[in-house]
Amino acid sequence: MSETHALLARISDQPLNPDEVEKSVTGPEHGAVVVFTGKVRNHDGGQAVSALEYSAHPDAEKFLARVCAEVAAESGLPVAALHRIGALTIGDIAIAVAVAAPHRREAFIVCADLVDRIKHEVPIWKRQLFADGMSEWVNACG
């Protein structure tokens, strides 16, 4: 196992590539790599969504790096996370996360935990734009 487990933690206003998180955690000792992508969907709570806007606190990337480092240290596994900010349309990737492990079960569990922690601990907010012209701010990340 490598010494550094939190290999990638970045917030970007550019489109995300899930291959980047996968490549950053892949290693010969790991038989499983779980990659999660969260995409902008066209509905929420029974309302049609037309687009999303993500905003981040100036220190959000530091929070993301801390969460990734903590999850990596607790699990002993390499983890990576990218989160997008700015205007996104339906189908765009808002978050890409990867975890590698010797076996799939642990990779799935740690990946789910990492996504939940990012959602609750990293100061990123989303504004949902609804098809009817209304909008709503949501204190969430993915």
Number of C-alpha atoms within 10 A of each C-alpha: 13 10 9 13 23 24 16 20 21 14 19 13 14 12 15 19 13 18 11 16 25 22 13 19 25 19 17 7 12 18 13 18 25 23 21 19 20 16 16 20 16 16 15 10 6 6 12 15 22 19 21 25 17 22 18 18 12 10 11 18 20 16 18 26 22 17 21 26 23 16 21 21 16 10 16 18 24 30 35 29 31 24 28 25 21 16 16 21 17 14 12 18 21 26 24 24 27 31 32 30 25 16 13 15 12 18 25 20 13 23 24 16 13 22 22 13 16 24 17 13 15 22 20 27 19 20 18 22 19 18 14 10 8 9 15 11 13 12 14 16 25 22
